[in-house]
């Protein structure tokens, strides 16, 4: 079976201002690193289609969609959807990124591919039902998970969030949806300055102090995540693959390395093999040191594709 890579060139045209950390260069270094490591010979490259507004409305309000769609700035200018700046290509990029979420979910469930990695720009896991936050526009992983439930009829799915920042939007969207289990770690007292205010059985989101390394995270995965995942028995798993918990990342203060990301991915794949018919879709999220981002994505994708 195949691992697919979903991407679209227009996503590289989305940018939020000079020196913004979520820059087009992030997508370029990922694409370059995959090729340099020979993964272009292993992956099935697929251009992301455009999502429909109906796809997006399963998660977001019509008002939020129209904010993004109707306020396209002139070339060289920026507009804002809540706190997130947009340029002239952002609406198109958002449609393609969300389209990747939809297409990858459909293709995995159809048995066309085993799993997929989607290069997200704009990223998504902070956005709530009606608000764009933290470099994010539409919550692509939530749109994918909701499609698996509402369109494909799955009864249990899991979301695994490995970003250094708490996926507050994802938690908010699924707090009252018991068919979705979310597991994550995140650096406490870091943007968005929230997490787990109300304990819920389907939310296993573990705050950790700054400086936390891979040894502690592996213990969190083993002692907190895996028991919850085994109990939930997900029919499909979605990964918010942020790599800003890396020790070299400028926006976080954790100490993970590439081997930790490969190990976490392997644990997720083992759960998928047991309960989910190996069905996994992963979405790039944060990661702002370009070298660390590229190397971490390679480690993650090699594990997804079972490449040594």
Residue pairs with C-beta under 8 A, 6 or more apart in sequence:
1 113
1 114
1 115
1 278
2 43
2 44
2 112
2 113
2 114
3 42
3 43
3 44
3 113
3 114
3 115
3 116
3 117
3 301
3 304
3 305
4 43
4 44
4 45
4 46
4 104
4 107
4 113
4 115
4 116
4 117
5 34
5 43
5 44
5 45
5 46
5 116
5 117
5 118
5 119
5 301
6 46
6 47
6 48
6 100
6 103
6 104
6 116
6 117
6 118
6 119
7 27
7 31
7 45
7 46
7 47
7 48
7 100
7 118
7 119
8 47
8 48
8 93
8 96
8 97
8 99
8 100
10 89
10 92
10 93
10 96
11 27
11 48
11 93
11 96
11 97
11 119
11 120
11 121
11 122
12 24
12 27
12 28
12 121
13 24
13 87
13 89
13 92
13 93
14 24
14 86
14 87
14 89
14 90
14 93
14 94
14 121
14 122
15 23
15 24
15 87
15 89
16 22
16 78
16 84
16 85
16 86
16 87
16 135
17 78
17 85
20 85
21 135
21 250
21 251
21 288
22 121
22 122
22 123
22 135
22 286
22 288
24 121
25 290
26 121
26 287
26 288
26 290
26 293
27 119
27 121
29 290
29 291
29 293
29 294
30 119
30 284
30 293
30 294
30 297
31 119
32 294
33 294
33 295
33 297
33 298
34 40
34 43
34 297
34 298
34 301
37 298
37 302
39 298
39 301
39 302
39 305
39 307
42 305
42 307
43 117
43 301
43 305
44 113
46 103
46 107
48 96
48 97
48 99
48 100
48 103
48 118
49 96
49 99
49 100
49 102
49 103
50 92
50 95
50 96
50 99
51 95
51 96
51 98
51 99
51 101
51 102
51 143
53 65
53 69
55 98
55 99
55 102
55 143
55 147
56 65
56 98
56 138
56 143
57 65
58 143
58 146
58 147
58 150
59 129
59 138
59 139
59 142
59 143
59 146
59 173
60 127
60 129
60 130
60 138
60 139
61 129
61 130
63 130
64 81
64 129
64 130
64 131
64 132
67 81
67 82
67 132
68 81
68 86
68 90
68 91
68 94
68 132
68 137
68 138
69 91
71 79
71 80
71 81
71 86
72 79
72 86
72 88
72 90
72 91
73 79
73 86
73 87
73 88
74 88
75 88
77 87
77 88
78 85
78 86
78 87
79 85
79 86
80 86
81 132
81 137
82 131
82 132
82 133
83 132
83 133
83 134
84 122
84 132
84 133
84 134
84 135
84 136
84 137
86 137
90 122
90 137
93 121
93 122
94 122
94 137
94 138
97 118
97 120
97 121
97 122
97 124
97 137
97 138
97 140
98 138
98 140
98 143
100 118
100 119
100 120
100 140
101 118
101 140
101 141
101 143
101 144
101 147
101 281
101 283
102 143
102 144
102 147
104 113
104 116
104 118
104 144
104 281
105 144
105 147
105 148
105 152
105 236
105 281
106 147
106 152
107 113
107 116
108 114
108 115
108 116
108 236
108 279
108 280
108 281
109 148
109 152
109 154
109 236
109 279
114 278
114 279
114 280
115 272
115 278
115 279
115 280
115 281
115 282
115 304
116 280
116 281
116 282
117 241
117 282
117 283
117 284
117 297
117 300
117 301
117 304
118 140
118 281
118 282
118 283
118 284
119 284
120 140
120 283
120 284
120 285
121 284
122 135
122 136
122 137
122 138
123 135
123 136
123 140
123 242
123 283
123 284
123 285
123 286
124 136
124 137
124 138
124 139
124 140
124 141
124 142
124 169
124 240
124 283
124 285
125 136
125 139
125 141
125 161
125 163
125 165
125 167
125 168
125 169
125 170
125 240
125 242
125 285
126 132
126 133
126 134
126 135
126 136
126 139
126 165
126 167
126 168
126 169
126 192
127 133
127 134
127 136
127 137
127 138
127 139
127 169
128 139
128 168
128 169
128 172
128 173
129 172
129 173
131 169
132 138
133 168
133 169
133 192
134 165
134 191
134 192
135 286
136 169
139 169
139 170
139 173
140 283
141 159
141 170
141 238
141 239
141 240
141 283
142 159
142 169
142 170
142 173
142 174
144 238
144 281
144 283
145 157
145 159
145 174
145 180
145 238
146 173
148 154
148 157
148 235
148 236
148 238
149 155
149 157
149 177
149 179
149 180
154 179
154 235
154 236
155 179
155 235
156 179
156 180
156 181
156 232
156 233
156 234
156 235
157 179
157 180
157 181
157 234
157 235
157 236
157 237
157 238
158 180
158 181
158 182
158 183
158 229
158 232
158 234
158 236
158 237
158 238
158 271
159 167
159 170
159 174
159 180
159 181
159 182
159 183
159 237
159 238
159 239
159 240
160 182
160 183
160 184
160 225
160 237
160 238
160 239
160 240
160 264
160 268
161 167
161 170
161 182
161 183
161 184
161 186
161 205
161 239
161 240
161 242
161 285
162 184
162 185
162 239
162 240
162 241
162 242
162 243
162 245
162 261
162 264
163 184
163 186
163 240
163 241
163 242
163 243
163 244
163 245
163 285
163 286
164 186
164 187
164 190
164 242
164 244
164 245
164 249
164 251
164 252
164 254
164 286
165 186
165 187
165 190
165 191
165 192
165 242
165 244
165 251
165 252
165 286
166 184
166 186
166 190
166 192
166 194
166 195
166 205
166 207
167 182
167 184
167 186
167 205
167 240
167 285
168 192
168 194
168 195
170 182
170 240
171 182
171 195
171 196
171 203
171 205
174 180
174 182
174 202
174 203
175 198
175 200
175 202
175 203
177 202
178 201
178 202
180 202
181 202
181 203
181 204
181 228
181 229
181 232
181 234
182 202
182 203
182 204
182 205
183 204
183 205
183 224
183 225
183 228
183 229
184 204
184 205
184 206
184 240
185 205
185 206
185 207
185 208
185 212
185 217
185 220
185 245
186 195
186 205
186 206
186 207
186 208
187 207
187 208
187 209
187 210
187 212
187 245
187 252
187 253
187 254
188 195
188 207
188 208
188 209
188 210
189 210
190 210
190 252
190 253
195 205
195 207
196 203
196 205
196 207
202 232
204 224
204 225
204 228
206 220
206 224
208 216
208 217
208 220
208 254
210 252
210 253
210 254
211 253
211 254
211 255
212 245
212 254
212 255
213 247
213 254
213 255
213 256
213 260
214 255
214 256
214 257
214 259
214 260
214 263
217 245
217 256
217 260
217 264
218 260
218 263
218 264
221 264
221 267
222 267
225 267
226 267
226 271
229 271
229 275
230 271
230 274
233 275
234 271
234 272
234 275
234 276
235 275
235 276
235 277
235 279
236 276
236 279
236 280
236 281
237 268
237 271
237 272
237 276
237 279
237 280
237 281
238 280
238 281
238 282
238 283
239 265
239 268
239 280
239 281
239 282
239 283
240 283
240 285
241 282
241 283
241 284
241 285
241 297
241 300
242 284
242 285
242 286
242 287
243 249
243 261
243 285
243 286
243 287
243 292
243 293
243 296
243 297
243 300
244 251
244 252
244 285
244 286
244 287
244 288
245 252
245 254
245 256
246 252
246 254
246 256
246 257
246 258
246 287
246 289
246 292
246 293
246 296
247 254
247 255
247 256
247 257
247 292
248 289
248 291
248 292
249 286
249 287
249 288
249 289
249 292
250 288
250 289
251 286
251 288
252 286
258 295
258 296
258 298
258 299
259 299
261 296
261 299
261 300
262 299
262 300
262 302
262 303
265 299
265 300
265 303
265 304
266 303
268 280
269 278
269 280
269 303
269 304
272 278
272 279
272 280
280 304
282 300
282 304
284 297
287 293
287 296
287 297
302 308
